[in-house]
């Protein structure tokens, strides 16, 4: 699986370049941040600055922290993100902690996720034992595999688990999952008008009707 760090823009690509350009094999058990410089660069910028076109910049930053094994920072963000991606990152954090019961709890909350079929195929290609269909992924089962692999760090199973975890991270971080919708950008401007010009709206029927329509369902483009 080829990971394109440049797709995130020069700022994030520069941070990822400090340790593997998005190809790092993150340990199965959390430790210290792998790069103090990367940690400082991530903390220095707001999530919206690192991922300006993202619908979920905090989730993207949580994944970025996790890539560098900055587990405390990743956890602090993940637990405040009430989306499937937030639950997913939260589950990975506890899987690496390791706190398998807590990890399974968050993966149960997650339920299914769009990356599961492709992740299952990637794991199958790596030879990871799963016991399921080629395109069926069970995150709870992977927690068990990681527990076994930690007890056998020099085993082929441990290497397969490390490479599967890297594929999981790469699949969960693609720019297409974080790309903002044009509707979101337009609506944010309209909301600004509605909030900033309440008195004028009373005399401006067009903008008044615009504000009343903000709840319509967005279309992804």
C-alpha positions in Angstrom: 0.0 0.0 0.0 1.5 3.3 -1.1 1.0 6.3 1.2 1.2 9.7 -0.3 2.3 12.1 2.4 2.4 15.0 0.0 -1.4 14.8 -0.4 -1.8 16.5 3.0 0.2 19.5 1.9 3.8 20.6 2.7 3.2 21.3 6.3 1.9 17.8 7.3 4.2 16.1 4.8 7.1 17.9 6.5 6.0 16.6 9.9 5.6 13.0 8.6 9.1 13.2 7.0 10.6 13.4 10.5 9.8 9.7 10.9 9.1 7.5 7.8 6.9 9.7 5.6 3.8 7.9 6.8 5.4 4.4 6.5 6.5 4.1 10.1 5.7 0.8 11.8 4.1 2.0 15.0 4.8 -0.3 18.0 2.0 -2.5 19.2 2.7 -1.2 22.7 2.7 2.5 23.3 5.9 4.2 24.5 7.4 7.7 24.2 6.9 10.0 21.3 9.2 9.0 18.5 10.0 12.6 17.6 10.1 15.5 20.0 10.4 17.8 17.0 7.2 16.4 15.4 5.3 16.7 18.7 6.3 20.3 19.1 5.3 21.1 15.5 1.9 19.5 15.9 1.2 21.2 19.2 2.3 24.6 17.8 -0.4 24.6 15.1 -4.2 24.5 15.4 -5.9 21.4 13.9 -7.5 23.7 11.3 -4.1 25.0 10.2 -2.7 21.5 9.7 -5.8 20.2 7.9 -7.5 23.3 6.5 -9.7 21.4 4.1 -10.8 18.8 6.6 -14.3 18.2 8.0 -12.7 16.6 11.0 -9.3 18.3 11.7 -9.2 17.1 15.3 -9.6 13.5 14.2 -6.8 13.9 11.7 -4.5 15.4 14.3 -5.3 12.6 16.7 -4.1 10.2 14.0 -1.0 12.3 13.5 -0.2 12.1 17.2 -0.7 8.4 17.1 1.6 7.9 14.2 4.4 9.3 16.3 3.3 7.3 19.4 2.4 10.4 21.3 -0.3 8.4 23.0 -1.4 10.9 25.7 -2.0 13.6 23.2 -3.8 11.3 20.8 -6.0 10.1 23.6 -6.8 13.6 24.8 -8.1 14.5 21.4 -9.8 11.2 20.5 -11.9 11.2 23.6 -13.4 14.6 22.7 -14.3 13.5 19.2 -17.9 12.1 19.0 -17.7 10.6 15.5 -16.9 7.1 14.2 -13.3 8.3 13.5 -13.0 9.5 17.1 -14.1 6.1 18.4 -11.7 4.4 16.0 -8.7 6.4 17.1 -9.8 6.0 20.7 -9.9 2.2 20.2 -6.4 2.1 18.7 -5.0 4.2 21.5 -6.3 1.7 24.1 -5.2 -1.2 22.0 -1.6 0.1 22.1 -1.8 1.2 25.7 -2.4 -1.8 26.1 -5.9 -1.9 27.6 -7.6 -4.6 25.5 -11.0 -4.5 27.3 -11.2 -0.7 26.8 -10.1 -1.1 23.2 -12.8 -3.6 22.5 -15.4 -1.3 24.2 -14.6 1.5 21.8 -14.5 -0.8 18.8 -18.0 -2.1 19.8 -19.2 1.6 19.9 -17.7 2.1 16.5 -19.6 -0.8 14.9 -18.7 -0.8 11.3 -16.4 1.5 9.3 -15.9 2.1 5.6 -12.2 1.1 5.7 -13.0 -2.4 7.0 -13.3 -4.3 3.7 -10.0 -2.8 2.3 -8.3 -3.3 5.7 -9.4 -7.0 5.7 -8.0 -7.5 2.2 -4.7 -5.8 3.2 -4.4 -8.1 6.3 -5.3 -11.1 4.2 -2.5 -10.2 1.7 0.0 -9.9 4.6 -1.0 -13.4 5.8 -2.6 -12.3 9.1 -4.7 -15.0 10.6 -8.2 -13.8 10.9 -10.6 -16.7 10.6 -13.1 -14.6 8.6 -13.9 -13.7 5.0 -11.3 -12.0 2.9 -13.3 -8.7 3.0 -14.6 -9.0 6.5 -12.8 -7.2 9.4 -13.2 -7.7 13.1 -11.4 -5.1 15.1 -12.0 -7.0 18.3 -10.2 -10.0 16.8 -7.3 -7.8 15.9 -7.0 -6.7 19.5 -6.5 -10.4 20.4 -3.9 -10.9 17.7 -2.0 -7.8 19.0 -2.1 -9.2 22.5 -0.6 -12.5 21.2 2.0 -10.7 19.1 3.2 -8.6 22.1 4.0 -11.8 23.9 6.0 -13.0 20.8 7.8 -9.9 19.6 10.2 -11.7 17.3 7.5 -13.9 15.7 6.1 -13.6 12.1 2.8 -12.9 13.8 4.2 -9.7 15.4 5.6 -8.5 12.0 2.2 -9.1 10.3 0.4 -7.3 13.1 2.8 -4.3 12.8 2.3 -4.1 9.1 -1.5 -4.5 9.4 -1.6 -1.7 12.0 0.3 0.5 9.5 -2.2 -0.3 6.8 -5.0 0.5 9.2 -3.5 3.9 10.0 -2.9 4.7 6.3 -6.5 3.7 5.4 -8.0 5.8 8.2 -6.0 8.9 7.3 -6.6 9.4 3.5 -7.3 13.0 2.5 -10.5 12.0 0.8 -12.1 11.1 4.2 -11.3 14.5 5.5 -12.1 16.7 2.5 -14.6 19.4 3.3 -17.7 19.6 1.3 -18.4 22.7 -0.8 -21.7 23.0 0.9 -20.0 23.2 4.3 -17.8 26.1 3.1 -20.8 27.9 1.7 -23.0 27.4 4.7 -20.3 28.6 7.1 -20.3 31.9 5.2 -24.1 32.1 5.3 -24.2 31.4 9.0 -21.7 34.3 9.5 -24.1 36.6 7.7 -27.0 35.4 9.8 -25.1 36.0 13.0 -23.5 39.2 12.1 -26.4 41.0 10.5 -29.5 40.2 12.6 -31.0 43.7 12.3 -30.5 43.9 8.6 -32.2 40.6 8.1 -35.5 42.0 9.1 -35.3 44.3 6.1 -33.6 41.9 3.8 -36.0 39.2 2.7 -33.4 37.4 0.5 -30.9 36.8 3.3 -33.8 36.0 5.7 -35.0 33.2 3.5 -31.4 32.0 3.1 -31.0 31.7 6.8 -34.2 29.8 7.1 -32.9 27.2 4.6 -29.6 26.4 6.4 -31.0 23.1 7.8 -31.4 21.5 4.4 -29.5 18.3 3.8 -26.0 18.9 2.4 -24.9 17.2 -0.9 -21.3 15.8 -1.1 -19.5 17.0 -4.2 
